[in-house]
Amino acid sequence: MLGVLLLPMLAHAQVSIGNEGSTFGLGTADLESTVINVVQWILGFLGLIAVLAIFASIIVAATAKSDERASVARKALVGAIVGLVVILLAWAIVTFVVGQTNSLTN
């Protein structure tokens, strides 16, 4: 019964949500910069994988004893280079969109 009487007071209670990230040691970055950092880390990791795939394809193509293996290595090399180009384009698009968003909102 007391809960029913106190319900109107609870409805008017104000809860402030401040910067709780620093309280828990999570940092003080805003959502935009956090998303940009995550995207850049992911693209950087994918770029590293693409570069390693390019080196591996070159090594396999250079040491291949049969034409079939060399052909597979060449296809992997072309695929890795295309992947690296796609990753670089994705990074450029993200950078452009963030720059345009910042210029429009500021």
GIZI-V760703 format. One record per residue. RES is the residue in one letter. PHI is phi as a letter, one per 40 degrees, with the letter a starting at -180 (none if undefined). PSI is psi in whole degrees, 0 to 359 (999 if undefined). D_LAST is the distance of its C-alpha to the last C-alpha in whole Angstrom. Layout:
BEGIN
RES_PHI_PSI_D_LAST / RES_PHI_PSI_D_LAST
END
This chain:
BEGIN
M_none_320_52 / L_c_326_50 / G_c_322_47 / V_c_323_48 / L_c_329_48 / L_c_351_45 / L_d_317_43 / P_c_326_41 / M_c_323_40 / L_c_327_38 / A_c_332_36 / H_c_4_35 / A_c_139_34 / Q_b_129_31 / V_b_123_29 / S_c_129_26 / I_b_102_25 / G_c_209_23 / N_c_85_22 / E_c_348_25 / G_c_319_25 / S_c_332_26 / T_c_321_29 / F_c_7_30 / G_g_28_29 / L_c_352_26 / G_h_173_23 / T_b_14_20 / A_c_147_18 / D_c_173_15 / L_c_320_16 / E_c_310_14 / S_c_328_15 / T_c_315_18 / V_c_318_18 / I_c_316_17 / N_c_318_20 / V_c_315_23 / V_c_318_22 / Q_c_322_22 / W_c_316_26 / I_c_313_27 / L_c_324_27 / G_c_319_28 / F_c_317_31 / L_c_323_32 / G_c_320_31 / L_c_317_34 / I_c_319_36 / A_c_318_36 / V_c_318_37 / L_c_322_40 / A_c_323_41 / I_c_313_41 / F_c_318_43 / A_c_320_46 / S_c_321_46 / I_c_316_47 / I_c_316_49 / V_c_319_51 / A_c_323_51 / A_c_330_53 / T_b_7_55 / A_c_134_56 / K_c_342_60 / S_b_157_60 / D_c_327_58 / E_c_316_57 / R_c_322_55 / A_c_323_54 / S_c_318_53 / V_c_319_51 / A_c_321_49 / R_c_320_48 / K_c_320_46 / A_c_322_45 / L_c_314_43 / V_c_318_42 / G_c_320_40 / A_c_321_39 / I_c_318_37 / V_c_318_36 / G_c_319_34 / L_c_320_33 / V_c_318_31 / V_c_319_30 / I_c_316_28 / L_c_321_27 / L_c_321_26 / A_c_318_24 / W_c_317_22 / A_c_320_21 / I_c_316_20 / V_c_315_18 / T_c_317_16 / F_c_313_15 / V_c_318_14 / V_c_318_12 / G_c_317_11 / Q_c_322_10 / T_c_317_8 / N_c_321_6 / S_c_329_5 / L_c_328_6 / T_c_343_4 / N_c_999_0
END
